[in-house]
Amino acid sequence: MKLGFHITISGGFEKAAERANSLKCETMQLFSHNPRAWTLKKIEDKEAELFKKAVSVFGISPVAVHMPYLPNLASFDKNLYKKSISFLCENINRAHMLGADFLVMHPGSFGQNSRDQGISRISEAINSAIKRTNTKIKLLLENTAGQGTEIGNDFSQLKKIISFINIKNRIGICLDTAHAFASGLDIATKKGLNHTLEDFDRKIGIKKLCFLHLNDSKTPLGSRADRHWHIGEGHIGLEGFRLILTHPLLKDLPGILETPGRTG
């Protein structure tokens, strides 16, 4: 398995690549801007080229950009929904500028509406963004812990979103281990992990699984609380991660650690 960290872009994108290399990352993930702000600082052509050259020289691949936290593609607030789609388009274009392979995104929350209505909104937003951007960036839906009205804690929900996407080769899945465990998937045991991956393959197709977020869970199985924790120190445990990292269906995938205080 190729392993890496979510890397801070403090000091610029080239510095982020250097930081990833110093941490011996084989793959990496980053935000292309402040994840808690709507404002976007333009990426200059020169800094994008320097970043692409650096990750190529360092042999870091694939590179994933993570969507920020503010957009909600399941929203029924017209202004927020429109703004979220525009933001998705901007992030796709920024990921393309940086030569990234993937854009990881949280599906969204359905709020006061129904889950199926939220799923429909997400699919419409993704279709719109793909149509409005001329790139080959693959969008990866990240599974969720299932807090509140989050969409994506069940593979059936992710399957439904994908079923409405017009260009299927532009969509895939990023599986977060902490989210999966908190949602009720017992990936800490051999039997539970096998069952989870069999269910994923049956509902979505294992070829759609492109990326992993490797995080232990600070909260118990089925807690539905999104609390990342250090590998081996949470409820998944070291043995659980040995099973995950060596599983035949997962061992060739790239994996990113997003554990507290361990990013570059």
N, C-alpha and C positions, 0 to 999 in steps of 0.2 A: 504494500500500500504506500502511495506517495503521501507524505505528511507535511503539514505546514501550519502556520498560524494566521489569524486575522491580524494584519499589520496596520499600525497607525500611519497616516500620511503626513504627520507633523514634520515640517521641514521640506515637504515636497515629495513628488512621486518617485523621483530617482532615489532619494534617501530611503523611501519605503522599500524599494527593491534591494538596496544595500543592506538595510536592516534585516530583511527576509533572508538574504544570503548569509549574514553573520549568525543567524539563528539556525542555519543549515536547513532552511525550508526547501522542499522539493516542489511544493505547490504553495499558493498564497491566496489570501482574500483581503480585500480592502474596501473602504468606502471611498467614493470619488469626491466627496465633500462632507461637510458637517452633517451627520445623520439626524440631527435634531433641529434643523433649520430649513426653511423653504428657499432661502437665498442660495444662489449658485455662483461660485467664482469660476470664471472662464478658464478652461484648460488650454494653455498655449500650445501651439503645434510643436515647438521645440521641447517643452517639458514632456509631452506625450512621446515624442521620438526617443528622448533620453531614457524614459522608463522602459519602453519596448526593447531598446538595445540592451539595457541592463538585465532585464529578466531573461533575454535570449542568451547573453554571455554567461549568466549564472545558471542557466539550464532550469529555470523555474517554470513549470508548466503542469496543469493549466492554471490560468489566473482567473479568479472570480471577483466581480464587484458585487457588493451587497447593497440592495436598495435601502434608503433611509427609513425611519420609523413613522414619519408623519402621514404619508399617503394612506388612504383607505379605498381600495378599488371595489369594495362591496358597499360603499356608502350610498344612501339615498338622498343625501344633501347635494343638490345639483352643483353648487359652487365647489364643494370639496371634491366631488366626483370628477368634475371637469379638471380641477387643479391636479388631482391625483394622476389622471391619465397623461396630462402634459408633463408631469414630473417623471412618470415612467418613461415617456419618450425621451426626455432629457437624459435620464440615466442610461438608457439603451445607447444613445449617441455617445455619451461620455465613456461608457465601457468599450465601445467600438474604437474610439480615439486612442484608448490605452492598450488596444490590442488584446483585450480580455476575451475569454472563451464563453464565460457565463455571467448572467446577472441573476443573483439569488434574490427572491422576493417573498415576503409574507403575503398570503392570499388576501386577508382583510377580515373585517368584523361586520356582521349583518345588523347589529343594533336592534332597533324596534321592529324590524321586518323579519321575514322568514329566512331560514337558512338557504332554501332553494332560490329565493329571490336574490340573496346575496351572491350565490354561486353564479347565477345568470349575469349579474352586474360585473363580476370579476372577469368572466369569459368575454363579455362585450368589450371591457376595457383593454384586455390583452389583445384581442383581435384588432381593435382600433389602433393600439400602439404599434403593433407589428406592421400594419398597413401604412402607418405614417412614418416609419423609419426604414431606411434602406441599408440594413446590416444583416449579418448572419449570426448575431449574438443569440445564444440559446437562453431562454428564460427558464429559470428553475424555481418551481413552487416549493417552498419549504413547509414541511409538516409542522403542525403547531401542538402545543400542550393541551389546548382546549379550554383555556381560560375564558370565562364570560361567554361572549358571542363570537369568539374566534372561529373561523372556518379553516378546515384542513387537519383536524386531529384524527380523522378517520380516512382511510385510503379510498373509501367509496366517494367521499366528498371531492378528493383530488381527481379521481377518475371522472367524475361528472364535469368538473371544470375543463379537463383535457378534452372530453368528448365534444365540447362546444368550440374548441379552438380550430380555426380554419386551416392553418398551416402547421400540421402536427410535428414536423421536424424542428420547429422553433420552440418547443416546450419540453421540459423534463422535470425531474424531481431532485431536490436536495433533502436527504434524510438526516434530521437532527436527532441524535441518540437521547439527549435529555428530554426533548419534547416527546419523543416516541414513548419513553418509559413513563413519563408523567401522564401521558394520555391513556395509559393502561396496557401498553404492549410490553410484555415481559421479555425484553431482549437480553436480560442478564443471565438467562439460562439457555442451554443448548436447545432444549425442546421449544422454549418460547421464541428464541431467535429464528429457528427454522420455520416455525408456524407463522411468524411475522413476515418473513421473506416469501414464503409460499403464498400468503394472502396478498402481498404486494404484487407478486408475479401474476396471480390470478386476476386481480382487479385492474392493475395498471400495465403490467409487463415489466420485467426486470431490466429490459434494455432502456427504459425511461429513467432508471436510477443512475444519475450522472455524478453525484457529489455527496460527500458526507460531512456533517458537523459532528465532531467527536467531543462530546461534553458529558461528564457525569451529572447525575441529578441530585440536588441537595434535598429534594422531597421524595416521599415514597411512591411506589408504583400506583398509578391511577390518581395521583393527587390533583392533576390538572393545573399544577402551579409551575410556571416557567422559571426555574431556578438552576442555572448552570453551576457546576461545581468541579473541583479538580479531579482529574482522572484517578480512579482508585480510592477516592476519599468520600464518594457519595454512595447512593443506593444501588448503582449498577455494579460498582466494584471492579477490582483488578481482573478477577476471573471473567467477569462479563466482558470486559474490553479485550481480553485475550481471545475470547470466542468471536467477537465482532471483527477484530483486525485480521484474524486468520480464516474467517469463513470464506469458502470458495466463491461465493457470489459477491463478496465485498472486497477481497484482498487486493484486487487490481484497481480499485477506485481511489481517487484523491480524497484525502480527509483533512479537515481544518479544525484546529483546537480553538475554541472561543471561551476557554475557562477563565475565571476571574483573575485579573492581574498578570496573565500569562501572555498577553499579546505583545507584539514588538513595539 
